[in-house]
């Protein structure tokens, strides 16, 4: 695939997006992450509308230091000051909830959503990711998740458009 920064998000997005529902209990969420070997997912309500994002970090934070749920006003700070890291396969297999929690995904998710339209340019998506200090961006149609663009997808565009000599000259 020959894409460049003038291409649209629809050309590079991943279309198979796994979502979780906001009323799931945390043990179901943890099992979902383990079964699919992922560390985060978009959250949808009962009508399938995108309402937030949840990650392993949210589960750990809730289980270790109960805090009030994130609000629309505090979530930008959350994104700016929370370190995301890759979870190894070994860590995923040992991850489990010690007890049945009455909390649901809705209680621990981050309600701030970074999204773009599928016709947005890759440049626009990159600008949104940089301004928001985020690693993934949801592609939506009428508040429904249609795709996802990650930092890795953006790196693939760079790799495909610049040869090693181009990148070396820029360094």
N, C-alpha and C positions, 0 to 999 in steps of 0.2 A: 504494500500500500504506500503510495507516494503522497504524504500529507505535508503541509507546511502551516505556518502560523496564520495564513489567510484562509485555511480550510475551516470547516465548521466542526463544532463539538460532536455532531452526529457521526462524523467520520472516524473519530477516535474513541468514543465512549464505549464502555462495556454495557451491553444490553441486559445481561442476565444478572439482575440485582436481587440479592436476598434481603428481604425485609422482615422485621419483627413487629408484632402488634403491641400497642401500648398497654393492654390489659394482661399481658403474660406475667406470671410469677417469675421471680428472679432465678429459681432453679431451672425452669424451662429455658430461660434466656441463656444461662450458662451452658446447658446441654446443647443448645442450638449452636453457640459459638464453637464448642468443642467438636460437634459432629461435622460442621462445615469448615473447620480450621480457619476461622476468621476472628478478628479482634474487635469488630464493630459493625453496626448496620443501621440503616435508616429505620425510623419508627413510623408506623402508620396507625391510624385510628380504625374504628370498625367499618367505616365507609371506604377505606383504602387511601385516605388523604395523608400526605406527609406531614407529620407533626413534630419530629425531632430526630435526634441521633443518640445512640447508646453504644457504649464500648465496655471492654473488660475493665478498663480503668474506672468506669462508673460503678461497676459491681464491687470492685475492691475498695473503692473509696467509701461506698455505702456500708459495706461489711466491716470495715476497720474504724471509720470515724463518721458515724451518722451526722449528717449536716442537713440543713434545709435544702430542698431541691433547687436546682438552678432556675433563675428567672430570666426573662428576656433581657433585663438590664445587666445582669452579671455574666451572661454567657460569653460575651466578647472577651472579658478578662479571663474566663475559664480557658478559652481557646489560646489566648496569648501566653498564659503561664503554666499550662499543663503540658508535660512532656509526653509525647506519644513515642512508643518504641515497639519494635517487632517482638512478638511473643514466639518463642521457639516451639517446635513441635513437642519437645519433651515437657516444656512448661504447660502446654495445652492439655496433655494427657494427665497431668497431675492436678489440674485445676478442678475444684468442685466446691459446692456450697456446703458448709459445715452443718447448717440447720435450715429448716424450712422457714423462709421469711414471708411475712405478710405483705411485703412491699411488691409493687409491680414495676414494670418497665417505665410507666408514666412517672413514677415517683423518683426515678434516678436519671432519666434521660436529660439531655441538653436540648431545650426547646428552640434554640437558634438554628436556623437552616440556611446554609449557603447553597444557592441554586442558580442555574442558568437554563435558558431555553435551548433546545437542540439546534437551532439555527444560529446561535451565538458563535462568534469566531473563536478559534483557539486562543488568539491574543486576548480576547475579552475574558475567557475562562482563566487564563494565566493571571491576568490582572486581579480578578476576584480572589483567586487562591492566595496571591501575594498579599493583597490588602487585608484579607481575613486571617492570614497566617495559618492556613489549613492545608491538609494533604489530600482531601477528597472533596468533590463538588458534585451535587446531585443535579441531574438533568430531569426536568419536570415538564409535564403537560397538565395544566389545570390542577395543580397541587398533587399530582400523582407521580411517583417515581417511574421514570422511563429509562434512565441510564445513570451511569456514574463515570466521572473522569477523575483519575487519581494522579498524584505527582509522578508515578511511574509511567502513566500514559503520556504525560508531557515530556518526560525524558526520552521516550521512544521517538517522539516527533523530532526532538533535537538530534538524536542519533541518526535518524533517517535523512535529515536535511543538512547535516554538517559532517563531513568526513573527518578522520583523525587529524589531518593537516590543518583543516579549518579551525578545529577546536584548539590545537596546539598554538596557532598564531594568536588566538584570542586570550590565551592564558597569560 
